[in-house]
Amino acid sequence: MKLSDKNVKLAYNIVVGKTEEFDKRDEDYKNLMLSYLNDVNSSSLREAITCYVCGYTWNTEKHGEDGTNPITNQRIECKPKLHLTKHCNGGGMFNDMTIQRVEQHLKNDVQIVCSIFSHNRLIYVVEFPFADISEHIKNRINKRKKDSRSSPSFSYTSYMGLPNLKIHHVDLESINNFKCLSKNHYRMLIEQINGNTTNNLSEFFK
């Protein structure tokens, strides 16, 4: 079943602290919404929120890109992370990745959008070209046979600090409250905020 735009917007408002409409709903609805938001087996709602923050069109299909930039038509891959207990590394994983798929991503100028959710709040949303981590992904794949499939991963250290990184959303108050980032991760994020003039923050809590 496809998530309605109304429910995606409501979920977005929840994770940025605008809960007025949500608070009016009955307890069963609120329970279902929060359960879906925090489902460790499905990232669909978190993907939808991530695309919404960026103004991108979310792809409800399970296969293919997760979204599309309606202005540039660039393909978007979302990597939402759910913070549970330990520090969140802000990265992601590519399932069934091959060198051929890496080259296809480069050809299509795929953009990666990483987000972190913690305690029903959206911690941050950042975007960067897949090209910026392509060598890292290739190296992880090449540790196996070149024609084999693998699931290479990356973390914030693969993209934080790079000049092409775009920050769409940051909630510093929640980062400090929930201690969801390591000290180094937090430091690099602050340096990125202070040094990147191309940031277009949808929300910025201090």
Secondary structure, DSSP 8 states (H G I E B T S, - for coil): ----HHHHHHHHHHHTT--HHHHTS-HHHHHHHHHHHT-TT--HHHHHHHHHHHT-EE--SSSS-SEE-TTT--EEEEEEEE--SS-----EE-TTB-HHHHHHHHHTT-EEEEEEEETTEEEEEEEEEGGGGHHHHHHHHHTS-TTS-B--EE-GGGTTT-TT-EEEEEEHHHHHHHT-S-HHHHHHHHHHHHH-TT---SEEE-
